[in-house]
Amino acid sequence: MAFLRLVARTMGRISTFRSYQFVLLLAAALAVVAFYYFASEKQNFSSTTKRIKQTQASHNINRNGPDLSVDIGLPHAEELRREEKDLRESDGKSRYHALMMFTKVDKSRSLQDKFRVAMLSMVKHGRFLEGEVLVLHFVCDDASRELGEKMLQEFLLDAKFKYEVLFHDVSALTRKLFPIVEAMQKHFSSGSGAYYSDAIFFLSVAMHRIMPDSLTRMVQLDLDLQYRVNIRELFQEFHQFPPGAVIGIAREMQPVYRHTFWQYRKENPQTKVGEPHPDGLPGFNSGVMLLDLASMRASSLYNQLLEPDHVAKLADQYRFRGHLGDQDFFTMIGMEHPELFYSLACGWNRQLCTWWREHGYGDVFQLYYRCNGPVYIYHGNCNTPIPDG
């Protein structure tokens, strides 16, 4: 009997130990489940990327509105690079990247109206093939982002193509840009000296240095555009770049640089600088730009031209003092190194502004303004109304 009581006590202890083990295992399992459940509710980049993969696989992705929760330029730079690479390779889709500046839009009804025209016309004509995605990048402040999210819910509702929407924090990008472009700002900014806030107007100049290496091409677009064709066709212009070209851009269609280069032209009366197309060098307009980021990274010539000494040398050589940011920089280096640029047909950036016709250049204005051939994109620069169509 004593032996049986000993056995019973021993079995009881073993049973109690197993029950205790079971309780511990159960608690651990519940903890794991709770972790993944609650973590999945957080809007970090990883979870958003997975959600994009899932929603893009659905045929009615756009009917449910865009995913507007990705925010680039915050503390996720390295993670962004990994996730973007993973996203591209894992789903096998071809991505077409387009970027627009979207700052202070919340304070301007005019910019909101222009954005409406641009997006609705892009959606109206936009068509992409199966397995292709249009990625829309917006550089914005917090208030404009909030407004943009609401507006895009409406504008992208009827899109007949797959898309993704990414937001870049303007402050974060400016911090990265400023050390690169500070030296050139005094030559191409409206104020005297280099203003920190002006750096963002040089984004296209140094985009290849601050965007992930996995981004190899980017189209940068102004807000005051109206699309008359499928935007996918614009991306096909990358295939027309000659060897050595890193940027596709259309000529300026007003005598802006005839005026800006006046001193150089006076000292060099036989120059083609500032003369109208097709024989002259009228400069560029940055309303529509194709940036071959991979080629920009690989071009030793282009990167040398970003150095402060080279910028100062060219500005002095051409007696140049502008106020239009990246457009001025591209125009100036294009006078010296036209091989870096692929000239887009004027129909890809049909500028409508006529300001200079009434300000001293009426006699030559039409030589710059004319544009033969079809119009693919209208550019309502200097608040010029865009024709109905």
N, C-alpha and C positions, 0 to 999 in steps of 0.2 A: 504493500500500500504506500509506503514511504517513497518507493521507487516510482510508482505511478504519479504521486503528487509532484515529484521532481520533474518528471517528463512533462506534466501539464503546465508547470510554471515556465519551463524552458520554451515550450511551444507558444505560450502566451507572449513571452518576450519577443520571439521571432516574429509572431504575427503583428505585434505592436511596431517592431522595427520596419516591417514591410509596409505597414500602413503609413508610417512616417515617411518612408521613401516615396511612396505613391503620392502623398500630399505634396512633397517637395517637387517631384516631377510635374505634377499637375500645375503647381504654382508657376514653375518655370515656363511651361508651355503657354499658359495664359499670358504671361509677361511678354513672350515673343509675339503672340497674336496681337496683343494690345499695342506693342511697339509698331508693328507694320500697319495696323489699322489707323492709329493716330498719325503716324508719320506720313501716311498717304494723303492726309488732308492738308499738308503743308505745301505752299506754292514755291518749292525750290526748282532749280533748273532741271534736275534729273527727272523729277516727277512730271514736270510739264513736257519734257521731251518725249517721255513714254506716252503721255496722253496725246501728243501730236501724232505719234506713230499710229496709235489706235484709231484716232478720229480720221486721219488721212486715208486709212484703209477702207473706210466706209464710203459708199457712193453718194450719200447725201450729206457729206461733211459740211458743205457750205450752207445748206438749208438750216442748219442749227446755229449759224453764226460763227465768226472766227474765234480762234483761241487767241486771246489778247493778253496773256499773262506772262509772257517771257520778257524779261528786262535785262538787257545787256549793258555792261559798263559799270555794274554794281560789283560786289566782291566775288564774282564768279568767273574771272577771266580764264584761268587755267581749266576750270571745269567746262566752260563753254567750248574751248578748243577740243577737249576730249569728246564731249557730247555731240558736237557738230560733226566731227569725223565719224563717230559711231553711227549717227543718224544717217549720214550720206551713204555709208558703206552697207549698213544693215538692211535698208529698205530698197536700195537699188534705184532710187529716183534721181532724176536730173533736176537741179534747182537753178532757177534764174533769179538773180538777186537785183533788186531795185531799191534805191535809198532816196528818201526825201527829208529835207530839213523841216521840222515841225515845231519850231520854238515860238512862243508868244502868240500862238494861234488863238488861245482863249481870250486874248485882249483885242482881237481884230476880226470884226465881222467880214471885212473884205477878204482876208485870208481864208476864212471859213467858207465863203462863197466860192473862191477859187479852188479850194480843195474839193468841194462838192462837184464842180465841173470836171476836174481832173479825174477823180475816182470813178464817177458815173460813166464817163466816156471810156475810161480804161476797161471797166467791167463790161460795158456794152460791146466792145469790139474784141475783148480778150478771148483767146482760144489757145489751149495748150494740148499737147499730145498725152496719151495715156502714159503714166509714169513720169510726168513732168510737173513741177510745182513752181509757182511764182512766189518768191519770198519777198515780202514788203518790209523794208527797214525804215523806221522813223526815229530821227534824232529829236528829242523833245525834253522839255521841262516837265515837272510833275503835273502842273495844271493843264498844260496842253495835252499831255498823255491821257489824262482822265477824259477830256473832251474828245480826243481822237478815238478812244475806245468806243464811246457812244456813237460817234459818227460812222465809224467803220462797220458797226453792227448793221446799220442801215445800208451803207453803200455797197458792201460785199454780199448782201443777201442773195442777189440774183446771179452771182458769178458762176460761169459755166466751166470753171477750171479750178484745180486744187491750188490752195494758197496757204501760206503761213505768215504770221505777223510778228515782227520782232521790234522791241522798243530799245533804243539806246539812250542812256542818260547823258544829256548835253554837258553837264558839269564834269562827269567822269571823262568824256572824250576830250573836253577842253584841257583838262589837266595833262593828258597824254600829248596833245597837239602842241601846246604852248612852247615847250623847249625846242621843238623842231622848227616851228614857223615864226618864232619871235623876231628873228633878225629880218625877215622879209616884210613884216607887217608895216614898218615905217615907210616902205616904198609903195605899198598897195592897199593901205587902209585910209579911210576918210579923215580920221583924226591925225594929230601930230604925235608921233611916237607909237610904240607897240602896246596896244591895249589887250589885256588878258582875255576879255570877253570877245574880242575880234578874232581870236584864234580859230574859232569854229568855222569861220568863213573860208578857211584854208583846208578844210577837211579833205577835199579831193586831192590836194597836193601831196599829202602824206598818209592817205588812207592805207596804202600798202604796208606802212610801218606799224599801224596800230590795230589793224584787223587781223584775225587769226589767219595763219598761212593756208588753212583749208579753203578760205575764200579766195578764189583766183580771178573772178571777174565781178564787176559791179557796174550797174548803170545808175548814175546819179541824175535826179530829175527835179526841176523847180516845181513849185505848187501851181503856178499860173499857166498850166498847159491844158490843152484839149486834144485828145487822141482821136484820130480819124481812121486808124488801122489797128490791127492786132499788135499789141506791144511785143509779142514774141518776135515779130519781124525785125524790130530794132536790135534785138540780141544777135540776130544773124549777121549784122554788120561787123561783129567781131571777126568773122571769117574773112573779111575783106582787108584786114590790117596788113600792110606790107611789112617785110622784115625790118625790125628796129623800132616800129611804132609801138607806143605804149598807151596812147590815149586817142579815142575817137571823139571829134568835136566839130561843130559847124562854125562857119565864119560869122563874124559880127556883120550885121546888115544895116548898120548906120555908120556915119563917119566919126565914130567915137575916137578911134585911134589915129585918124587923120589929125584930130585936135590934140590928143594927148602927146603925140610925138612931134608936135609942132617945131620944137627947138631943133631936134635931130634932123627933121626934114629941111629946115632952114639952112643948117650947116651942110647938108648932103642933098642938094636939089635934084640929083638924078636917082635918088633911092626909090625903091618900091614899097618901103615901109609906110603903112597908112594909106596906100593907094587901093582902089577898088578891085574886086574880083573881075575877071579871072587872072589878069596879069600881075596885079599888085598883091600886097600883104595887108589885108584889112583888119587882121586880128581875129580873135575868137569870141564866141558867146557861150557861156557855161550853163545855159538853161537845160541842155541835154548833153550828157557826157558818158562815154563808154570808157571805163577804167579797167585796163588789163592789169590787174594787181600783180599777177605772177610775173609779167614782163617788166612792170615797174620795179619790182624787187630785184630782178635780174639785171637791169640796165645800169651799168656803172656810170654812164654818161648822165642819165636822169638823176641819179642820187648825188652825183657831184654838183649838179646844178642847184640842189637844195642847200648846199653849204653856204653859210653867211658870206664868205669871201667872194664866191661866184655870183651870188645874188647882187651884192654891192657893185661888183665889177660891171655886170651887164646893165644895171640900173644907171650907172654913171656913163657907160658907153652910149646908151640910147637916150640919155637925159630924161629918164623915165620917172614919172611920179603919178601913180594912179590911185584909185579909190574903190576898185571893184573886186578886191580879194583875189581868189584863185584865178578868175578870168584874166586879170592883169598879169599875173605870174605866167600863165600859159601863153598869153599873147607875146610877152617879152621874150621868153626862151624860144618860142616858135619863130621869131624873127631870125634868130641865130641858128636854131637847130630844127628846121621844119621836118626832118626825118623822124622825129619823135611822135609825130601826129598823123593820124588818118583823118582826112577831111570828110566829114559827113555831108551829104547833099543837103542843100538849104531846106528841102522839104521835111527833113527830120527835126528842124528847129526853125519853123517859119515865124520869125520875130515880126511883131506888128507895130512896135513903138515907132513913132515918127517925130520924136522930140527934137532931134537935131535938124530936121527940115525947117523948123521955125526959129532956129537959133544959130543962124549964120551960115548954114551949109545947104540952102535950098537949091543952089545951082548944080551941085554934084550929088545931091541926096539919092536920086533914083539910081545912080550907078551902083550904089551900095545896097539899096533896098530891093532891087529886082530879084525875083526867084523864079526861074523857069522850071517846069516840071511839076509833078504831083505834090500835094501837101499831105504829109503823114501826121505831123504834130504841129498844131498852132501854139505859139508862145505869146501870151498877152502881156508882154513886159511893159513896164511903166504904166500899169493899170489900163492898158488898151483893151477895149471890148473885143471879144473873139466872135467872128461871124457865126451865125446860126448854121447848123448843119448836122 
